[in-house]
Amino acid sequence: MVTKTAKDKEAGAETQDIALPTEQELLAMPESDYMNAIQLAFFKNRLHQLEQDILSNADATTENLRDTQFVPDPADRATIEEEHALELRTRDRERKLLKKVQQAIASIDAGDYGWCEETGEPIGIPRLLARPTATLSLEAQERREMRQKMYGD
């Protein structure tokens, strides 16, 4: 059965209607099924949900910052300004995450998702479940962090 989501209709793409597995079912799949259509659909769906959450948080932040109230007490004003600064820092981190999420979605579309950028080896389902935007296998990530620690690059 072929269905189109609103986003797919905009892009003019058709998608197969695939029942998404649970995390446990994903972990139980054999290694030979690594990055098959079902797994890719699962991660694409998860990444799209994450993207929507980040975008809705950004909209909420915009609304919160617009609803600035004037408070005569300087201590209260400072507290409100500090809360706004904290919220803006959080949104900045989410903005960076949004870019990684969109890159991960693009790598699914390109057929590169789930494979280490450095070694070409599988990143692994458990790591992708924990961090769907991962681009390195655990070993490659550890090596990179060790180099950064030793050489500061």
N, CA, C and O atoms as a GROMACS GRO file, in nm:
protein
  612
    1MET      N    1   0.084  -0.118   0.000
    1MET     CA    2   0.000   0.000   0.000
    1MET      C    3   0.088   0.124   0.000
    1MET      O    4   0.177   0.135   0.084
    2VAL      N    5   0.066   0.216  -0.090
    2VAL     CA    6   0.146   0.337  -0.100
    2VAL      C    7   0.065   0.452  -0.042
    2VAL      O    8  -0.050   0.475  -0.079
    3THR      N    9   0.128   0.525   0.051
    3THR     CA   10   0.062   0.641   0.110
    3THR      C   11   0.156   0.760   0.099
    3THR      O   12   0.277   0.744   0.082
    4LYS      N   13   0.098   0.877   0.110
    4LYS     CA   14   0.179   0.999   0.109
    4LYS      C   15   0.150   1.077   0.236
    4LYS      O   16   0.035   1.098   0.274
    5THR      N   17   0.258   1.121   0.301
    5THR     CA   18   0.241   1.212   0.413
    5THR      C   19   0.241   1.353   0.356
    5THR      O   20   0.274   1.373   0.239
    6ALA      N   21   0.203   1.451   0.439
    6ALA     CA   22   0.199   1.589   0.391
    6ALA      C   23   0.337   1.633   0.343
    6ALA      O   24   0.348   1.700   0.240
    7LYS      N   25   0.441   1.596   0.417
    7LYS     CA   26   0.576   1.634   0.378
    7LYS      C   27   0.616   1.566   0.247
    7LYS      O   28   0.681   1.628   0.163
    8ASP      N   29   0.577   1.440   0.230
    8ASP     CA   30   0.609   1.367   0.108
    8ASP      C   31   0.535   1.428  -0.012
    8ASP      O   32   0.590   1.435  -0.122
    9LYS      N   33   0.411   1.472   0.011
    9LYS     CA   34   0.334   1.532  -0.097
    9LYS      C   35   0.404   1.657  -0.148
    9LYS      O   36   0.407   1.683  -0.268
   10GLU      N   37   0.461   1.736  -0.053
   10GLU     CA   38   0.532   1.856  -0.094
   10GLU      C   39   0.652   1.819  -0.181
   10GLU      O   40   0.678   1.884  -0.282
   11ALA      N   41   0.723   1.714  -0.143
   11ALA     CA   42   0.842   1.673  -0.216
   11ALA      C   43   0.807   1.589  -0.339
   11ALA      O   44   0.892   1.563  -0.424
   12GLY      N   45   0.682   1.547  -0.348
   12GLY     CA   46   0.640   1.465  -0.460
   12GLY      C   47   0.686   1.321  -0.450
   12GLY      O   48   0.694   1.251  -0.550
   13ALA      N   49   0.717   1.277  -0.330
   13ALA     CA   50   0.768   1.141  -0.310
   13ALA      C   51   0.658   1.050  -0.257
   13ALA      O   52   0.567   1.094  -0.187
   14GLU      N   53   0.669   0.924  -0.292
   14GLU     CA   54   0.578   0.824  -0.240
   14GLU      C   55   0.654   0.734  -0.145
   14GLU      O   56   0.771   0.703  -0.168
   15THR      N   57   0.588   0.690  -0.037
   15THR     CA   58   0.653   0.601   0.060
   15THR      C   59   0.567   0.479   0.081
   15THR      O   60   0.445   0.485   0.072
   16GLN      N   61   0.633   0.367   0.109
   16GLN     CA   62   0.560   0.246   0.145
   16GLN      C   63   0.512   0.261   0.288
   16GLN      O   64   0.581   0.319   0.371
   17ASP      N   65   0.395   0.209   0.316
   17ASP     CA   66   0.340   0.212   0.451
   17ASP      C   67   0.402   0.095   0.529
   17ASP      O   68   0.363  -0.020   0.508
   18ILE      N   69   0.498   0.124   0.617
   18ILE     CA   70   0.571   0.021   0.691
   18ILE      C   71   0.535   0.032   0.839
   18ILE      O   72   0.538   0.141   0.896
   19ALA      N   73   0.500  -0.081   0.901
   19ALA     CA   74   0.475  -0.083   1.044
   19ALA      C   75   0.610  -0.072   1.114
   19ALA      O   76   0.699  -0.154   1.093
   20LEU      N   77   0.624   0.031   1.198
   20LEU     CA   78   0.752   0.053   1.265
   20LEU      C   79   0.766  -0.040   1.385
   20LEU      O   80   0.672  -0.058   1.462
   21PRO      N   81   0.884  -0.098   1.401
   21PRO     CA   82   0.908  -0.187   1.515
   21PRO      C   83   0.932  -0.109   1.643
   21PRO      O   84   0.955   0.012   1.640
   22THR      N   85   0.926  -0.178   1.755
   22THR     CA   86   0.964  -0.118   1.883
   22THR      C   87   1.116  -0.124   1.894
   22THR      O   88   1.182  -0.188   1.813
   23GLU      N   89   1.171  -0.056   1.994
   23GLU     CA   90   1.316  -0.061   2.015
   23GLU      C   91   1.362  -0.204   2.041
   23GLU      O   92   1.467  -0.245   1.992
   24GLN      N   93   1.284  -0.279   2.118
   24GLN     CA   94   1.321  -0.417   2.149
   24GLN      C   95   1.323  -0.503   2.022
   24GLN      O   96   1.414  -0.583   2.003
   25GLU      N   97   1.224  -0.485   1.936
   25GLU     CA   98   1.220  -0.559   1.811
   25GLU      C   99   1.337  -0.521   1.721
   25GLU      O  100   1.393  -0.605   1.651
   26LEU      N  101   1.373  -0.394   1.724
   26LEU     CA  102   1.487  -0.347   1.645
   26LEU      C  103   1.616  -0.412   1.694
   26LEU      O  104   1.698  -0.456   1.614
   27LEU      N  105   1.633  -0.417   1.826
   27LEU     CA  106   1.754  -0.477   1.884
   27LEU      C  107   1.759  -0.629   1.861
   27LEU      O  108   1.867  -0.687   1.854
   28ALA      N  109   1.641  -0.692   1.847
   28ALA     CA  110   1.636  -0.837   1.828
   28ALA      C  111   1.662  -0.879   1.683
   28ALA      O  112   1.682  -0.997   1.656
   29MET      N  113   1.663  -0.784   1.592
   29MET     CA  114   1.686  -0.818   1.452
   29MET      C  115   1.829  -0.869   1.432
   29MET      O  116   1.921  -0.822   1.499
   30PRO      N  117   1.847  -0.963   1.341
   30PRO     CA  118   1.983  -1.015   1.315
   30PRO      C  119   2.072  -0.908   1.251
   30PRO      O  120   2.023  -0.814   1.188
   31GLU      N  121   2.203  -0.924   1.268
   31GLU     CA  122   2.299  -0.828   1.212
   31GLU      C  123   2.289  -0.820   1.060
   31GLU      O  124   2.319  -0.717   1.001
   32SER      N  125   2.246  -0.929   0.998
   32SER     CA  126   2.233  -0.929   0.852
   32SER      C  127   2.124  -0.832   0.804
   32SER      O  128   2.122  -0.794   0.687
   33ASP      N  129   2.033  -0.791   0.894
   33ASP     CA  130   1.926  -0.697   0.859
   33ASP      C  131   1.967  -0.552   0.884
   33ASP      O  132   1.884  -0.462   0.873
   34TYR      N  133   2.095  -0.527   0.916
   34TYR     CA  134   2.139  -0.393   0.954
   34TYR      C  135   2.107  -0.291   0.845
   34TYR      O  136   2.144  -0.307   0.729
   35MET      N  137   2.039  -0.187   0.885
   35MET     CA  138   1.997  -0.074   0.803
   35MET      C  139   1.911  -0.116   0.684
   35MET      O  140   1.924  -0.065   0.573
   36ASN      N  141   1.820  -0.211   0.713
   36ASN     CA  142   1.721  -0.248   0.612
   36ASN      C  143   1.612  -0.140   0.609
   36ASN      O  144   1.618  -0.044   0.686
   37ALA      N  145   1.515  -0.154   0.524
   37ALA     CA  146   1.412  -0.052   0.505
   37ALA      C  147   1.334  -0.025   0.634
   37ALA      O  148   1.298   0.089   0.661
   38ILE      N  149   1.308  -0.128   0.712
   38ILE     CA  150   1.232  -0.112   0.836
   38ILE      C  151   1.312  -0.030   0.937
   38ILE      O  152   1.258   0.060   1.000
   39GLN      N  153   1.440  -0.063   0.951
   39GLN     CA  154   1.524   0.011   1.045
   39GLN      C  155   1.541   0.157   1.001
   39GLN      O  156   1.535   0.248   1.083
   40LEU      N  157   1.562   0.177   0.872
   40LEU     CA  158   1.575   0.314   0.821
   40LEU      C  159   1.446   0.394   0.843
   40LEU      O  160   1.452   0.511   0.880
   41ALA      N  161   1.331   0.330   0.821
   41ALA     CA  162   1.203   0.398   0.844
   41ALA      C  163   1.187   0.432   0.992
   41ALA      O  164   1.139   0.540   1.025
   42PHE      N  165   1.227   0.342   1.081
   42PHE     CA  166   1.220   0.366   1.225
   42PHE      C  167   1.302   0.491   1.262
   42PHE      O  168   1.252   0.580   1.330
   43PHE      N  169   1.427   0.495   1.216
   43PHE     CA  170   1.513   0.608   1.252
   43PHE      C  171   1.471   0.737   1.185
   43PHE      O  172   1.482   0.845   1.244
   44LYS      N  173   1.422   0.728   1.063
   44LYS     CA  174   1.374   0.849   0.995
   44LYS      C  175   1.254   0.907   1.070
   44LYS      O  176   1.242   1.028   1.086
   45ASN      N  177   1.165   0.818   1.114
   45ASN     CA  178   1.049   0.862   1.192
   45ASN      C  179   1.095   0.926   1.323
   45ASN      O  180   1.044   1.031   1.362
   46ARG      N  181   1.190   0.863   1.391
   46ARG     CA  182   1.241   0.916   1.518
   46ARG      C  183   1.307   1.053   1.497
   46ARG      O  184   1.288   1.144   1.578
   47LEU      N  185   1.383   1.066   1.391
   47LEU     CA  186   1.449   1.193   1.362
   47LEU      C  187   1.348   1.302   1.326
   47LEU      O  188   1.363   1.417   1.366
   48HIS      N  189   1.245   1.266   1.251
   48HIS     CA  190   1.140   1.364   1.218
   48HIS      C  191   1.068   1.410   1.345
   48HIS      O  192   1.035   1.528   1.358
   49GLN      N  193   1.042   1.318   1.437
   49GLN     CA  194   0.978   1.355   1.564
   49GLN      C  195   1.068   1.450   1.643
   49GLN      O  196   1.020   1.549   1.697
   50LEU      N  197   1.196   1.419   1.649
   50LEU     CA  198   1.291   1.504   1.719
   50LEU      C  199   1.296   1.643   1.655
   50LEU      O  200   1.301   1.744   1.725
   51GLU      N  201   1.295   1.647   1.523
   51GLU     CA  202   1.296   1.773   1.450
   51GLU      C  203   1.172   1.856   1.486
   51GLU      O  204   1.182   1.976   1.511
   52GLN      N  205   1.055   1.792   1.488
   52GLN     CA  206   0.932   1.863   1.521
   52GLN      C  207   0.933   1.913   1.666
   52GLN      O  208   0.886   2.024   1.692
   53ASP      N  209   0.987   1.833   1.759
   53ASP     CA  210   0.997   1.876   1.898
   53ASP      C  211   1.085   2.000   1.911
   53ASP      O  212   1.050   2.094   1.983
   54ILE      N  213   1.198   1.999   1.843
   54ILE     CA  214   1.290   2.113   1.849
   54ILE      C  215   1.223   2.238   1.792
   54ILE      O  216   1.234   2.346   1.849
   55LEU      N  217   1.155   2.222   1.678
   55LEU     CA  218   1.089   2.337   1.616
   55LEU      C  219   0.976   2.392   1.702
   55LEU      O  220   0.957   2.513   1.710
   56SER      N  221   0.900   2.304   1.768
   56SER     CA  222   0.792   2.353   1.854
   56SER      C  223   0.848   2.421   1.979
   56SER      O  224   0.790   2.517   2.029
   57ASN      N  225   0.964   2.371   2.031
   57ASN     CA  226   1.029   2.438   2.143
   57ASN      C  227   1.075   2.577   2.103
   57ASN      O  228   1.066   2.671   2.183
   58ALA      N  229   1.125   2.591   1.982
   58ALA     CA  230   1.170   2.722   1.934
   58ALA      C  231   1.052   2.818   1.925
   58ALA      O  232   1.063   2.935   1.961
   59ASP      N  233   0.937   2.768   1.878
   59ASP     CA  234   0.818   2.852   1.871
   59ASP      C  235   0.773   2.895   2.010
   59ASP      O  236   0.734   3.010   2.030
   60ALA      N  237   0.780   2.803   2.106
   60ALA     CA  238   0.742   2.835   2.244
   60ALA      C  239   0.835   2.940   2.303
   60ALA      O  240   0.790   3.029   2.375
   61THR      N  241   0.963   2.931   2.273
   61THR     CA  242   1.059   3.029   2.322
   61THR      C  243   1.028   3.166   2.266
   61THR      O  244   1.031   3.265   2.338
   62THR      N  245   0.998   3.172   2.138
   62THR     CA  246   0.964   3.299   2.075
   62THR      C  247   0.844   3.362   2.145
   62THR      O  248   0.843   3.482   2.173
   63GLU      N  249   0.743   3.281   2.172
   63GLU     CA  250   0.624   3.333   2.242
   63GLU      C  251   0.658   3.380   2.383
   63GLU      O  252   0.611   3.485   2.427
   64ASN      N  253   0.741   3.302   2.455
   64ASN     CA  254   0.779   3.340   2.591
   64ASN      C  255   0.855   3.471   2.594
   64ASN      O  256   0.834   3.554   2.682
   65LEU      N  257   0.943   3.490   2.497
   65LEU     CA  258   1.022   3.614   2.494
   65LEU      C  259   0.937   3.734   2.454
   65LEU      O  260   0.966   3.846   2.494
   66ARG      N  261   0.834   3.711   2.377
   66ARG     CA  262   0.742   3.821   2.340
   66ARG      C  263   0.657   3.866   2.459
   66ARG      O  264   0.621   3.983   2.470
   67ASP      N  265   0.626   3.773   2.547
   67ASP     CA  266   0.541   3.803   2.663
   67ASP      C  267   0.622   3.859   2.779
   67ASP      O  268   0.603   3.818   2.894
   68THR      N  269   0.713   3.950   2.750
   68THR     CA  270   0.796   4.009   2.854
   68THR      C  271   0.712   4.108   2.934
   68THR      O  272   0.649   4.198   2.878
   69GLN      N  273   0.712   4.088   3.064
   69GLN     CA  274   0.637   4.180   3.148
   69GLN      C  275   0.735   4.274   3.217
   69GLN      O  276   0.849   4.236   3.247
   70PHE      N  277   0.690   4.395   3.242
   70PHE     CA  278   0.774   4.492   3.313
   70PHE      C  279   0.757   4.468   3.462
   70PHE      O  280   0.645   4.465   3.514
   71VAL      N  281   0.870   4.451   3.530
   71VAL     CA  282   0.869   4.428   3.674
   71VAL      C  283   0.953   4.538   3.737
   71VAL      O  284   1.070   4.555   3.702
   72PRO      N  285   0.895   4.614   3.829
   72PRO     CA  286   0.970   4.726   3.887
   72PRO      C  287   1.088   4.684   3.975
   72PRO      O  288   1.186   4.757   3.986
   73ASP      N  289   1.079   4.568   4.038
   73ASP     CA  290   1.184   4.524   4.129
   73ASP      C  291   1.306   4.478   4.049
   73ASP      O  292   1.294   4.388   3.965
   74PRO      N  293   1.424   4.537   4.072
   74PRO     CA  294   1.544   4.498   3.996
   74PRO      C  295   1.582   4.351   4.014
   74PRO      O  296   1.632   4.288   3.920
   75ALA      N  297   1.560   4.295   4.132
   75ALA     CA  298   1.595   4.154   4.155
   75ALA      C  299   1.505   4.063   4.072
   75ALA      O  300   1.552   3.965   4.013
   76ASP      N  301   1.376   4.094   4.066
   76ASP     CA  302   1.284   4.015   3.984
   76ASP      C  303   1.318   4.028   3.836
   76ASP      O  304   1.314   3.931   3.761
   77ARG      N  305   1.353   4.151   3.795
   77ARG     CA  306   1.391   4.175   3.657
   77ARG      C  307   1.515   4.094   3.620
   77ARG      O  308   1.523   4.036   3.512
   78ALA      N  309   1.612   4.091   3.711
   78ALA     CA  310   1.735   4.015   3.688
   78ALA      C  311   1.705   3.866   3.677
   78ALA      O  312   1.764   3.796   3.594
   79THR      N  313   1.614   3.817   3.760
   79THR     CA  314   1.576   3.676   3.756
   79THR      C  315   1.512   3.644   3.621
   79THR      O  316   1.544   3.542   3.560
   80ILE      N  317   1.422   3.728   3.575
   80ILE     CA  318   1.355   3.707   3.446
   80ILE      C  319   1.456   3.710   3.333
   80ILE      O  320   1.451   3.627   3.242
   81GLU      N  321   1.550   3.805   3.337
   81GLU     CA  322   1.652   3.814   3.233
   81GLU      C  323   1.742   3.690   3.233
   81GLU      O  324   1.781   3.642   3.127
   82GLU      N  325   1.774   3.640   3.351
   82GLU     CA  326   1.857   3.519   3.361
   82GLU      C  327   1.782   3.397   3.306
   82GLU      O  328   1.841   3.313   3.239
   83GLU      N  329   1.653   3.388   3.334
   83GLU     CA  330   1.571   3.279   3.280
   83GLU      C  331   1.567   3.286   3.127
   83GLU      O  332   1.575   3.184   3.059
   84HIS      N  333   1.554   3.408   3.073
   84HIS     CA  334   1.552   3.425   2.928
   84HIS      C  335   1.687   3.386   2.868
   84HIS      O  336   1.692   3.321   2.764
   85ALA      N  337   1.795   3.426   2.934
   85ALA     CA  338   1.929   3.391   2.884
   85ALA      C  339   1.949   3.240   2.884
   85ALA      O  340   2.004   3.184   2.789
   86LEU      N  341   1.903   3.173   2.990
   86LEU     CA  342   1.914   3.028   2.997
   86LEU      C  343   1.832   2.962   2.886
   86LEU      O  344   1.878   2.868   2.823
   87GLU      N  345   1.713   3.013   2.863
   87GLU     CA  346   1.627   2.959   2.758
   87GLU      C  347   1.691   2.978   2.620
   87GLU      O  348   1.684   2.890   2.535
   88LEU      N  349   1.753   3.093   2.599
   88LEU     CA  350   1.819   3.118   2.471
   88LEU      C  351   1.940   3.027   2.452
   88LEU      O  352   1.965   2.981   2.340
   89ARG      N  353   2.015   2.999   2.557
   89ARG     CA  354   2.128   2.906   2.546
   89ARG      C  355   2.078   2.765   2.513
   89ARG      O  356   2.139   2.694   2.433
   90THR      N  357   1.968   2.727   2.576
   90THR     CA  358   1.910   2.596   2.547
   90THR      C  359   1.867   2.588   2.401
   90THR      O  360   1.892   2.488   2.334
   91ARG      N  361   1.802   2.692   2.352
   91ARG     CA  362   1.757   2.692   2.212
   91ARG      C  363   1.876   2.691   2.116
   91ARG      O  364   1.868   2.634   2.008
   92ASP      N  365   1.988   2.756   2.156
   92ASP     CA  366   2.106   2.754   2.071
   92ASP      C  367   2.160   2.612   2.059
   92ASP      O  368   2.200   2.569   1.951
   93ARG      N  369   2.162   2.539   2.170
   93ARG     CA  370   2.204   2.398   2.165
   93ARG      C  371   2.109   2.317   2.078
   93ARG      O  372   2.151   2.231   2.001
   94GLU      N  373   1.979   2.346   2.090
   94GLU     CA  374   1.881   2.274   2.009
   94GLU      C  375   1.894   2.310   1.861
   94GLU      O  376   1.870   2.226   1.775
   95ARG      N  377   1.933   2.434   1.832
   95ARG     CA  378   1.955   2.475   1.693
   95ARG      C  379   2.068   2.392   1.632
   95ARG      O  380   2.058   2.348   1.518
   96LYS      N  381   2.174   2.372   1.709
   96LYS     CA  382   2.286   2.290   1.661
   96LYS      C  383   2.241   2.145   1.644
   96LYS      O  384   2.280   2.079   1.547
   97LEU      N  385   2.160   2.096   1.738
   97LEU     CA  386   2.108   1.959   1.727
   97LEU      C  387   2.017   1.947   1.605
   97LEU      O  388   2.019   1.846   1.536
   98LEU      N  389   1.937   2.051   1.578
   98LEU     CA  390   1.847   2.048   1.463
   98LEU      C  391   1.926   2.030   1.334
   98LEU      O  392   1.885   1.955   1.245
   99LYS      N  393   2.040   2.097   1.324
   99LYS     CA  394   2.124   2.082   1.205
   99LYS      C  395   2.173   1.938   1.192
   99LYS      O  396   2.173   1.882   1.082
  100LYS      N  397   2.212   1.876   1.304
  100LYS     CA  398   2.257   1.736   1.301
  100LYS      C  399   2.142   1.643   1.264
  100LYS      O  400   2.161   1.547   1.190
  101VAL      N  401   2.023   1.672   1.317
  101VAL     CA  402   1.906   1.590   1.285
  101VAL      C  403   1.877   1.596   1.135
  101VAL      O  404   1.852   1.494   1.071
  102GLN      N  405   1.881   1.716   1.080
  102GLN     CA  406   1.853   1.732   0.937
  102GLN      C  407   1.962   1.664   0.852
  102GLN      O  408   1.932   1.609   0.746
  103GLN      N  409   2.086   1.668   0.899
  103GLN     CA  410   2.193   1.597   0.827
  103GLN      C  411   2.171   1.446   0.834
  103GLN      O  412   2.196   1.376   0.736
  104ALA      N  413   2.125   1.396   0.949
  104ALA     CA  414   2.099   1.253   0.963
  104ALA      C  415   1.985   1.209   0.870
  104ALA      O  416   1.993   1.103   0.808
  105ILE      N  417   1.881   1.291   0.860
  105ILE     CA  418   1.770   1.260   0.768
  105ILE      C  419   1.822   1.257   0.624
  105ILE      O  420   1.785   1.170   0.546
  106ALA      N  421   1.908   1.353   0.591
  106ALA     CA  422   1.965   1.356   0.456
  106ALA      C  423   2.053   1.234   0.431
  106ALA      O  424   2.057   1.182   0.320
  107SER      N  425   2.124   1.186   0.534
  107SER     CA  426   2.208   1.067   0.516
  107SER      C  427   2.122   0.942   0.499
  107SER      O  428   2.164   0.848   0.431
  108ILE      N  429   2.005   0.939   0.560
  108ILE     CA  430   1.912   0.827   0.536
  108ILE      C  431   1.871   0.829   0.389
  108ILE      O  432   1.872   0.726   0.322
  109ASP      N  433   1.834   0.948   0.340
  109ASP     CA  434   1.792   0.960   0.201
  109ASP      C  435   1.904   0.925   0.104
  109ASP      O  436   1.880   0.874  -0.006
  110ALA      N  437   2.029   0.953   0.145
  110ALA     CA  438   2.144   0.924   0.060
  110ALA      C  439   2.192   0.780   0.072
  110ALA      O  440   2.275   0.735  -0.007
  111GLY      N  441   2.140   0.707   0.172
  111GLY     CA  442   2.180   0.568   0.192
  111GLY      C  443   2.306   0.550   0.275
  111GLY      O  444   2.364   0.441   0.277
  112ASP      N  445   2.349   0.657   0.343
  112ASP     CA  446   2.472   0.651   0.423
  112ASP      C  447   2.446   0.636   0.573
  112ASP      O  448   2.541   0.618   0.649
  113TYR      N  449   2.323   0.642   0.616
  113TYR     CA  450   2.291   0.643   0.759
  113TYR      C  451   2.328   0.510   0.824
  113TYR      O  452   2.305   0.402   0.768
  114GLY      N  453   2.385   0.520   0.944
  114GLY     CA  454   2.416   0.401   1.022
  114GLY      C  455   2.557   0.349   1.002
  114GLY      O  456   2.596   0.249   1.062
  115TRP      N  457   2.634   0.416   0.916
  115TRP     CA  458   2.770   0.372   0.887
  115TRP      C  459   2.868   0.479   0.933
  115TRP      O  460   2.845   0.598   0.910
  116CYS      N  461   2.975   0.438   0.998
  116CYS     CA  462   3.076   0.527   1.052
  116CYS      C  463   3.142   0.609   0.941
  116CYS      O  464   3.184   0.554   0.840
  117GLU      N  465   3.152   0.740   0.962
  117GLU     CA  466   3.215   0.827   0.863
  117GLU      C  467   3.365   0.801   0.851
  117GLU      O  468   3.422   0.820   0.743
  118GLU      N  469   3.428   0.757   0.959
  118GLU     CA  470   3.573   0.734   0.957
  118GLU      C  471   3.611   0.597   0.906
  118GLU      O  472   3.701   0.584   0.823
  119THR      N  473   3.542   0.495   0.954
  119THR     CA  474   3.584   0.357   0.925
  119THR      C  475   3.495   0.286   0.824
  119THR      O  476   3.537   0.188   0.764
  120GLY      N  477   3.373   0.334   0.805
  120GLY     CA  478   3.279   0.267   0.716
  120GLY      C  479   3.211   0.147   0.780
  120GLY      O  480   3.132   0.078   0.715
  121GLU      N  481   3.242   0.122   0.907
  121GLU     CA  482   3.180   0.010   0.979
  121GLU      C  483   3.043   0.050   1.032
  121GLU      O  484   3.013   0.169   1.041
  122PRO      N  485   2.960  -0.048   1.066
  122PRO     CA  486   2.829  -0.015   1.125
  122PRO      C  487   2.845   0.060   1.258
  122PRO      O  488   2.930   0.025   1.340
  123ILE      N  489   2.763   0.160   1.278
  123ILE     CA  490   2.762   0.234   1.404
  123ILE      C  491   2.698   0.148   1.512
  123ILE      O  492   2.742   0.148   1.627
  124GLY      N  493   2.594   0.075   1.475
  124GLY     CA  494   2.526  -0.014   1.568
  124GLY      C  495   2.392   0.041   1.613
  124GLY      O  496   2.377   0.160   1.640
  125ILE      N  497   2.295  -0.047   1.619
  125ILE     CA  498   2.158  -0.010   1.658
  125ILE      C  499   2.154   0.049   1.800
  125ILE      O  500   2.092   0.153   1.820
  126PRO      N  501   2.219  -0.015   1.900
  126PRO     CA  502   2.213   0.043   2.036
  126PRO      C  503   2.264   0.188   2.042
  126PRO      O  504   2.204   0.272   2.109
  127ARG      N  505   2.373   0.215   1.972
  127ARG     CA  506   2.428   0.352   1.972
  127ARG      C  507   2.332   0.448   1.901
  127ARG      O  508   2.312   0.560   1.947
  128LEU      N  509   2.274   0.406   1.790
  128LEU     CA  510   2.181   0.492   1.718
  128LEU      C  511   2.052   0.515   1.796
  128LEU      O  512   1.990   0.621   1.784
  129LEU      N  513   2.011   0.418   1.874
  129LEU     CA  514   1.894   0.439   1.959
  129LEU      C  515   1.924   0.544   2.066
  129LEU      O  516   1.839   0.628   2.098
  130ALA      N  517   2.045   0.539   2.120
  130ALA     CA  518   2.084   0.636   2.224
  130ALA      C  519   2.109   0.774   2.163
  130ALA      O  520   2.075   0.876   2.223
  131ARG      N  521   2.170   0.776   2.045
  131ARG     CA  522   2.204   0.902   1.978
  131ARG      C  523   2.178   0.887   1.828
  131ARG      O  524   2.268   0.849   1.754
  132PRO      N  525   2.054   0.916   1.785
  132PRO     CA  526   2.020   0.894   1.644
  132PRO      C  527   2.100   0.980   1.545
  132PRO      O  528   2.100   0.952   1.425
  133THR      N  529   2.169   1.082   1.594
  133THR     CA  530   2.248   1.167   1.506
  133THR      C  531   2.394   1.124   1.499
  133THR      O  532   2.476   1.193   1.438
  134ALA      N  533   2.429   1.012   1.562
  134ALA     CA  534   2.568   0.966   1.564
  134ALA      C  535   2.618   0.941   1.422
  134ALA      O  536   2.548   0.885   1.338
  135THR      N  537   2.743   0.984   1.398
  135THR     CA  538   2.804   0.963   1.267
  135THR      C  539   2.929   0.877   1.277
  135THR      O  540   2.989   0.841   1.176
  136LEU      N  541   2.968   0.843   1.400
  136LEU     CA  542   3.087   0.762   1.424
  136LEU      C  543   3.052   0.641   1.507
  136LEU      O  544   2.963   0.647   1.592
  137SER      N  545   3.122   0.530   1.483
  137SER     CA  546   3.105   0.414   1.570
  137SER      C  547   3.160   0.450   1.708
  137SER      O  548   3.232   0.549   1.723
  138LEU      N  549   3.126   0.371   1.807
  138LEU     CA  550   3.171   0.398   1.942
  138LEU      C  551   3.324   0.403   1.949
  138LEU      O  552   3.380   0.492   2.013
  139GLU      N  553   3.389   0.310   1.884
  139GLU     CA  554   3.536   0.304   1.886
  139GLU      C  555   3.596   0.428   1.820
  139GLU      O  556   3.691   0.486   1.872
  140ALA      N  557   3.542   0.469   1.705
  140ALA     CA  558   3.593   0.587   1.636
  140ALA      C  559   3.568   0.713   1.719
  140ALA      O  560   3.653   0.803   1.723
  141GLN      N  561   3.454   0.720   1.785
  141GLN     CA  562   3.424   0.835   1.871
  141GLN      C  563   3.522   0.840   1.989
  141GLN      O  564   3.570   0.948   2.025
  142GLU      N  565   3.550   0.724   2.050
  142GLU     CA  566   3.644   0.720   2.161
  142GLU      C  567   3.784   0.763   2.115
  142GLU      O  568   3.852   0.836   2.186
  143ARG      N  569   3.825   0.717   1.996
  143ARG     CA  570   3.956   0.758   1.944
  143ARG      C  571   3.960   0.909   1.921
  143ARG      O  572   4.060   0.973   1.953
  144ARG      N  573   3.853   0.966   1.867
  144ARG     CA  574   3.847   1.110   1.842
  144ARG      C  575   3.855   1.187   1.973
  144ARG      O  576   3.927   1.286   1.983
  145GLU      N  577   3.780   1.141   2.073
  145GLU     CA  578   3.782   1.210   2.203
  145GLU      C  579   3.920   1.199   2.269
  145GLU      O  580   3.965   1.294   2.333
  146MET      N  581   3.986   1.085   2.253
  146MET     CA  582   4.120   1.068   2.309
  146MET      C  583   4.218   1.164   2.242
  146MET      O  584   4.300   1.227   2.309
  147ARG      N  585   4.210   1.174   2.108
  147ARG     CA  586   4.296   1.268   2.035
  147ARG      C  587   4.272   1.411   2.081
  147ARG      O  588   4.366   1.488   2.101
  148GLN      N  589   4.143   1.448   2.098
  148GLN     CA  590   4.111   1.582   2.142
  148GLN      C  591   4.166   1.609   2.282
  148GLN      O  592   4.213   1.719   2.310
  149LYS      N  593   4.160   1.509   2.367
  149LYS     CA  594   4.210   1.522   2.502
  149LYS      C  595   4.362   1.539   2.502
  149LYS      O  596   4.417   1.621   2.576
  150MET      N  597   4.429   1.459   2.418
  150MET     CA  598   4.575   1.461   2.414
  150MET      C  599   4.630   1.582   2.340
  150MET      O  600   4.727   1.644   2.386
  151TYR      N  601   4.570   1.617   2.226
  151TYR     CA  602   4.627   1.720   2.141
  151TYR      C  603   4.546   1.849   2.140
  151TYR      O  604   4.592   1.951   2.088
  152GLY      N  605   4.427   1.845   2.196
  152GLY     CA  606   4.344   1.964   2.202
  152GLY      C  607   4.290   2.011   2.068
  152GLY      O  608   4.259   2.130   2.053
  153ASP      N  609   4.276   1.919   1.970
  153ASP     CA  610   4.218   1.961   1.841
  153ASP      C  611   4.075   1.930   1.832
  153ASP      O  612   4.012   1.959   1.730
   0.00000   0.00000   0.00000
